[in-house]
C-alpha cells in the first residue's frame, strides 16, 4: 500500500508542478470539450470499451451542439504503454491534459478508484466537473484514511460525483449476506491497492457493527508469489468465509484457489475492485465456490429508458450492450444535461457543477437516483455474482442502504 500511495502522490506532485496557475472557470470558446479517461488496455479493456460506447451513444443522441456551443469529445487511455491497467503517471497526464485545455468543461473518469485519486486533485484545482462511472473507493467522498477526502479537493469545493455506490454500501450489503448464510467467522485478505485498503476499513466497521468475528486480517502482494503459507495459517483459524478485498484479479485468483484447497466448505468472496472479466477465467476448480461483488447491475426489466437505450446501442454497435455500457451512457448523459441546464452560461464551469449538484431526482437507465452534496449516488445496491463457464453470472441483488 505504501509503495502505491507514494507512486500516486509522486504523480500528482509532478502534474501539479507543471500546471502553473489554475485555468479560468469560464470557457470563452465556442467549443466545450469533454474528456474521458479509462483503461483501454489490460484487465479492464473490454469493460472500458463498453463504457466508452455508452458515452458515445449518449453524445450521439444530442448531436454536436448544446445551446449554441459545439461539444468536443476526447478519449484518453489511462493504461501505461506496457502496463496491464491504469498507471499513476498516465492518469495524472490525462487529467493535466484536460485541466490545461481552456475549453474543457467536464471530465468523465476514471474507472479505477486509484486512478481517480490521482486525477481528481488536478481537475478539482482547475474547477471542472468530474464524473466517474465506477470509482467506489469511499475516501474519494467520505472520511476514510488520513486526510481524506480533503486532499482530493485542493479548491475546497466539491466537483466530483460517482454513479456507483461507495464502499460503505458494498460492505453493508456483503455483511448482510454473510449474516443470512450464517457465516459468522470471517477472514479478510487484501493486497497493496488503495481500493483494497479502503475496503478492509469499510468491511471492518460493518462486520463489527453486525457482530461478526474477523478471525484474521492478512496482506499479500499482488505480485506472483506463493500464498500457500498465509493461507494455511488462515485456514487453521477455521473461517466460514474468506473475503479477498484487493484489486488485482491475478492475486485474487491465487488466493481464492489456495483457500478453496484448504477450506473446501468455506464461502469465498472477491469484492468489487477485483470484479474484472479475467478473474472468472483464472479461478480454475475454485470457481463454483467463489462469489464476486460488483456495483454493475443489468437494468431493471421494467426500466423503459434502459430498453430504449439498449435498442439504440444495438443499432449503433451491432450487439447487445454489456451492463457497463449503461454506466458510461448515464455518465455522459448526466454531464450533457448539466451543460444544457446551464443555458447561456454553459461555458461557466462553476455553473455546470452547480447544475450537476442541484439535488434533482434523476430517472435514468440506472434507475431513479440523486447525487448528494458529497458526490455520492443514492443508489444502494450491489450485485452478488457467481462464476459459470468463465463468466460472472448475477445470483442476487444486495441492498446496502444509504452510504
C-alpha positions in Angstrom: 0.0 0.0 0.0 2.8 2.4 0.9 4.5 2.0 -2.5 1.3 2.5 -4.3 0.4 5.6 -2.3 3.9 7.1 -2.9 3.6 6.5 -6.6 0.2 8.2 -6.7 1.5 11.2 -4.6 4.5 11.5 -6.9 2.4 11.5 -10.0 0.2 14.2 -8.5 3.2 16.3 -7.5 4.7 16.2 -10.9 1.5 17.1 -12.6 0.7 20.0 -10.3 4.2 21.3 -10.7 3.6 21.6 -14.5 0.2 23.2 -14.2 1.1 26.7 -13.0 -1.9 28.9 -12.2 -5.3 27.3 -12.5 -7.2 27.9 -15.7 -10.2 30.3 -15.6 -13.5 28.7 -14.7 -15.1 30.4 -17.8 -14.8 28.8 -21.2 -14.9 31.6 -23.8 -14.5 29.4 -26.8 -17.5 28.3 -28.9 -16.4 24.7 -28.2 -16.8 22.9 -24.9 -14.5 19.9 -24.5 -15.4 16.8 -22.6 -12.6 14.3 -21.8 -13.0 10.7 -20.8 -10.2 8.7 -19.2 -10.3 4.9 -18.9 -8.1 1.9 -19.3 -8.3 0.7 -22.9 -5.6 -1.9 -22.4 -5.2 -4.6 -19.8 -7.7 -6.3 -17.5 -10.5 -3.7 -17.8 -10.2 -3.1 -21.5 -13.4 -4.9 -22.5 -15.4 -3.2 -19.7 -13.9 0.2 -20.7 -14.9 -0.2 -24.3 -18.4 -0.9 -23.2 -18.4 2.3 -21.0 -16.9 4.3 -23.9 -19.5 3.1 -26.3 -22.2 4.1 -23.8 -20.7 7.6 -23.6 -20.6 7.9 -27.4 -24.2 6.8 -27.7 -25.3 9.5 -25.2 -23.3 12.1 -27.1 -24.6 10.9 -30.4 -28.2 11.3 -29.2 -27.9 15.1 -28.5 -25.7 15.8 -31.6 -22.7 18.0 -31.7 -24.2 21.2 -30.2 -25.8 22.3 -26.9 -27.2 25.8 -26.5 -25.1 27.1 -29.4 -21.9 25.6 -28.2 -20.1 22.8 -30.1 -19.3 19.8 -28.0 -15.9 18.2 -28.5 -15.1 14.8 -27.1 -11.6 13.4 -26.4 -10.8 9.9 -25.3 -7.7 9.3 -23.2 -6.2 5.9 -22.2 -5.0 5.8 -18.5 -3.2 2.5 -19.0 0.5 2.8 -19.5 2.1 1.6 -22.8 3.4 -1.6 -21.2 1.0 -1.9 -18.2 -1.9 -4.3 -17.7 -4.1 -1.4 -16.4 -4.0 2.2 -15.3 -0.8 3.8 -14.1 -0.5 6.8 -11.8 1.7 8.6 -14.3 -0.8 8.2 -17.2 -3.8 9.1 -15.0 -2.0 12.3 -14.0 -1.0 13.1 -17.6 -4.6 12.7 -18.8 -6.0 14.9 -16.0 -3.3 17.5 -16.7 -4.2 17.5 -20.4 -7.8 18.2 -19.6 -7.1 20.7 -16.9 -4.8 22.8 -19.0 -7.2 22.9 -22.0 -9.1 26.2 -21.7 -12.1 24.7 -23.5 -12.6 21.8 -21.1 -16.0 21.8 -19.3 -16.0 18.3 -17.8 -14.0 15.1 -17.2 -15.6 11.6 -17.2 -13.4 9.1 -15.3 -11.6 7.4 -14.1 -12.9 3.8 -13.9 -10.5 2.6 -11.2 -10.6 4.4 -7.9 -6.9 4.6 -7.6 -6.7 6.5 -11.0 -9.5 8.8 -9.8 -7.5 9.5 -6.7 -4.7 10.8 -9.0 -6.9 12.7 -11.5 -9.3 14.3 -9.1 -7.0 16.8 -7.4 -6.0 18.1 -10.8 -9.5 18.5 -12.2 -10.7 20.0 -8.9 -7.9 22.6 -8.9 -9.0 23.5 -12.4 -12.5 23.9 -11.2 -14.2 21.4 -13.5 -16.8 18.8 -13.1 -15.6 15.2 -12.8 -18.0 12.2 -13.0 -16.8 8.6 -12.6 -19.0 5.7 -13.8 -17.5 3.2 -11.4 -14.9 4.5 -8.8 -16.3 3.3 -5.5 -13.4 4.0 -3.0 -15.1 5.6 0.0 -12.3 8.1 0.7 -12.9 10.0 -2.6 -16.1 11.5 -1.0 -16.1 10.4 2.7 -13.6 10.3 5.6 -11.7 7.0 5.3 -7.9 7.4 5.5 -5.8 10.2 6.9 -6.5 13.5 5.1 -9.4 12.1 3.1 -11.4 13.3 1.3 -9.9 16.9 1.7 -6.7 16.0 -0.1 -8.6 15.3 -3.3 -10.2 18.8 -3.3 -7.4 21.5 -3.2 -10.0 24.1 -4.3 -12.1 23.2 -1.2 -15.1 22.8 -3.4 -16.8 19.5 -4.3 -16.6 18.9 -8.0 -16.7 15.1 -8.2 -19.7 12.7 -8.4 -19.9 8.9 -8.9 -22.6 6.7 -10.3 -22.0 3.6 -8.3 -22.5 3.3 -4.5 -19.4 3.8 -2.3 -17.5 1.2 -0.4 -19.6 1.7 2.7 -22.6 0.5 0.8 -20.7 -2.5 -0.6 -19.5 -3.5 2.9 -23.0 -3.3 4.4 -24.5 -5.3 1.5 -21.9 -8.0 1.8 -22.1 -8.3 5.6 -25.9 -8.6 5.4 -25.5 -11.6 3.1 -22.9 -13.2 5.3 -25.4 -12.9 8.2 -28.1 -14.5 6.1 -26.0 -17.5 5.2 -24.7 -17.9 8.7 -21.0 -17.1 8.1 -20.1 -15.6 11.4 -16.3 -16.2 11.3 -14.6 -14.2 8.6 -11.1 -13.8 7.3 -10.1 -10.8 5.2 -7.2 -10.7 2.7 -6.1 -7.6 0.8 -3.2 -6.5 -1.5 -1.4 -3.2 -1.8 -4.1 -1.5 -3.9 -5.7 1.6 -2.4 -9.1 0.1 -3.1 -8.3 -2.9 -1.0 -7.2 -0.9 2.0 -10.4 1.1 1.9 -12.5 -2.0 1.5 -10.8 -3.5 4.6 -11.7 -0.4 6.6 -15.3 -0.4 5.4 -15.7 -4.1 6.0 -14.2 -4.0 9.5 -16.7 -1.3 10.5 -19.7 -3.2 9.0 -18.6 -6.6 10.4 -18.1 -5.1 13.9 -21.5 -3.4 13.8 -23.2 -6.7 12.9 -21.1 -8.5 15.5 -19.4 -10.9 13.1 -16.0 -12.2 14.1 -12.9 -11.2 12.0 -10.6 -14.2 12.7 -7.7 -13.0 10.5 -6.7 -9.9 8.5 -4.0 -10.7 6.0 -1.9 -8.7 3.5 -0.5 -10.3 0.3 1.5 -8.9 -2.6 -0.2 -8.5 -6.0 3.0 -9.9 -7.5 3.1 -13.6 -8.4 4.2 -15.0 -5.1 3.4 -18.2 -3.2 0.4 -17.6 -0.9 0.3 -21.2 0.5 1.8 -20.3 3.9 -0.5 -17.4 4.8 -3.5 -19.4 3.5 -2.5 -22.4 5.7 -2.2 -20.1 8.7 -5.6 -18.6 7.9 -7.2 -22.0 7.4 -6.1 -23.0 10.9 -8.5 -20.4 12.3 -11.4 -22.1 10.6 -13.2 -19.1 9.0 -16.5 -19.8 7.4 -15.9 -17.1 4.8 -12.8 -15.7 3.2 -13.0 -12.3 1.6 -10.5 -11.0 -0.9 -10.6 -7.3 -0.6 -7.9 -6.3 -3.1 -8.0 -5.1 -6.7 -5.7 -7.5 -8.5 -7.6 -10.3 -10.4 -4.5 -12.4 -10.5 -3.8 -12.1 -6.8 -7.5 -12.7 -6.1 -7.4 -15.9 -8.1 -4.2 -17.2 -6.5 -5.6 -16.5 -3.0 -9.0 -18.0 -3.7 -7.7 -21.1 -5.3 -5.4 -21.7 -2.4 -8.2 -21.0 0.1 -10.5 -23.4 -1.7 -7.9 -26.2 -1.4 -7.5 -25.6 2.4 -11.1 -24.7 3.1 -13.4 -26.6 0.6 -16.6 -25.7 2.6 -15.9 -22.0 3.1 -17.6 -19.2 1.3 -15.1 -17.4 -0.9 -15.7 -13.8 -1.9 -14.0 -11.2 -4.1 -15.0 -7.6 -3.6 -15.8 -5.2 -6.4 -12.3 -3.9 -7.1 -11.3 -7.3 -8.4 -14.5 -7.9 -10.3 -12.9 -7.9 -13.7 -13.5 -10.3 -16.6 -10.2 -12.0 -16.2 -10.9 -13.1 -12.7 -13.5 -15.7 -13.7 -11.1 -17.2 -16.1 -8.3 -17.6 -13.5 -10.2 -19.4 -10.7 -9.9 -23.0 -12.0 -11.6 -25.6 -9.8 -12.4 -23.0 -7.2 -14.8 -21.2 -9.4 -18.0 -22.9 -8.1 -17.2 -21.8 -4.6 -16.5 -18.1 -5.4 -18.9 -15.2 -5.2 -17.9 -11.7 -6.6 -19.4 -8.4 -5.5 -19.9 -5.7 -8.2 -21.8 -2.4 -8.4 -22.5 -3.1 -12.1 -26.0 -4.3 -12.4 -28.1 -5.1 -15.5 -31.0 -2.6 -15.9 -34.3 -3.5 -14.3 -36.6 -5.2 -16.8 -39.3 -2.5 -16.2 -37.0 0.4 -17.0 -38.4 1.7 -20.3 -35.5 4.2 -20.8 -32.9 1.3 -20.4 -34.8 -0.7 -23.0 -34.8 2.3 -25.4 -31.0 2.8 -24.9 -30.4 -0.9 -25.4 -32.1 -0.8 -28.8 -30.2 2.3 -29.8 -26.9 0.7 -28.7 -27.6 -2.4 -30.8 -28.4 -0.3 -33.8 -25.2 1.7 -33.4 -22.8 -1.1 -32.4 -24.4 -4.2 -33.7 -24.6 -6.1 -30.4 -26.5 -6.0 -27.1 -25.0 -3.6 -24.5 -23.0 -5.1 -21.7 -24.2 -3.8 -18.3 -21.2 -1.5 -18.0 -22.3 0.4 -21.1 -25.3 1.8 -19.2 -23.0 3.4 -16.7 -21.0 5.1 -19.4 -24.2 6.3 -21.0 -25.5 7.8 -17.8 -22.2 9.5 -17.0 -22.2 11.3 -20.4 -26.0 11.9 -20.4 -25.9 13.5 -16.9 -22.9 15.7 -17.8 -24.6 16.9 -21.0 -27.8 17.6 -19.1 -25.9 19.8 -16.6 -24.4 21.7 -19.6 -27.8 22.1 -21.2 -29.3 23.3 -17.9 -26.7 26.0 -17.6 -28.2 27.6 -20.6 -26.5 30.8 -21.7 -23.8 30.1 -19.0 -22.9 26.6 -20.3 -19.3 27.7 -20.6 -19.1 28.5 -16.9 -17.6 25.5 -15.1 -19.0 26.7 -11.8 -22.5 26.9 -13.1 -22.2 23.5 -14.7 -21.0 22.0 -11.4 -23.9 23.7 -9.6 -26.4 22.3 -12.1 -25.0 18.8 -11.6 -25.2 19.0 -7.8 -28.7 20.6 -7.7 -30.2 17.6 -5.9 -32.7 16.7 -8.5 -34.2 13.2 -8.8 -32.9 11.6 -12.0 -34.9 8.9 -13.8 -32.3 7.1 -15.8 -31.1 3.8 -17.3 -29.6 3.0 -13.9 -32.9 3.7 -12.1 -34.0 6.7 -10.1 -31.3 8.4 -8.1 -30.0 11.6 -6.7 -26.4 12.9 -6.3 -25.8 14.2 -2.8 -23.6 17.2 -1.8 -20.6 15.0 -1.2 -20.9 13.4 -4.7 -22.4 10.1 -3.8 -25.3 8.5 -5.5 -28.4 7.4 -3.6 -28.3 4.1 -5.5 -27.6 1.4 -2.9 -27.5 -2.0 -4.5 -24.6 -4.3 -5.3 -24.7 -7.5 -7.3 -23.6 -10.8 -5.9 -22.2 -12.8 -8.8 -21.3 -16.4 -9.2 -18.9 -17.9 -11.7 -20.1 -20.1 -14.5 -18.3 -21.0 -17.7 -15.6 -18.5 -17.1 -18.2 -15.7 -16.8 -19.7 -13.8 -13.9 -23.4 -14.5 -13.5 -25.7 -12.5 -11.3 -27.2 -14.5 -8.4 -28.6 -11.9 -6.2 -29.0 -8.2 -5.7 -27.9 -7.0 -2.2 -29.0 -3.7 -0.7 -26.5 -1.8 1.5 -28.6 1.2 2.5 -27.6 4.8 2.0 -23.8 5.4 2.0 
